[in-house]
């Protein structure tokens, strides 16, 4: 017991950690910003290091702010894994500070095929978030993009901590390949005419791109859940839904239930909750993708398209 504790302590010192808890069998501490990304990093790292997730599950990553203790956890890590592209806007300063203090930062979206807002696609071109070329941070709704991140992780973990995660990360990558195939099977069951998606904010662009769905609009016309609402936008959204025959509104963390039900009332749509930015009860990313693809497929197959 004592020997193990001393060994863990020494590994932590060797990995230059300065205060993270020494649980798990590995000494290195990897701090991950969001729960969804954290679940995958945990799987890819296995027992080789300790993974700490900074944001609580269910928090809205676009608006969550860290406590002094959370900032200390970031500063005490051997490696920080962040989503990037402005998703964790409340953590920007804390991560910059940790980086200045010598903590390496791995940015997941540096390793994905980033989706950008196309000309004419943004609902409000005066919003920086909606301008042509704005970059979408929600890559995790496409398991093949998540796999690209997992494939890039071993080199970063090795260089930051000296830890080898080649074996567990290869197993994770293989699981993501079969997860993608299962998601496609579910989502392929929806007829093309019923594949219009309306969400709380613009969170499903990567899923739509991967599985040939169409983002018709969002209640908050923004890549952030913190975008602004206007009566003109809601009227345009209702018109677009009617034109496209969209009969389902998917709501998420940060969606106003009052606004969602008002849109549902005036378009005859059904409101379906979708946890696009939180893990399911079992804490698994595999279950997360299976749940959202099943919920989307069953909601649209039953009520979407006309
Ligand atoms: Zn979001």
Boltz pocket constraint, residues with backbone or C-beta under 6 A from the ligand:
constraints:
  - pocket:
      binder: B
      contacts: [[A, 62], [A, 138], [A, 201], [A, 202], [A, 203], [A, 223], [A, 224], [A, 225], [A, 277]]
      max_distance: 6.0
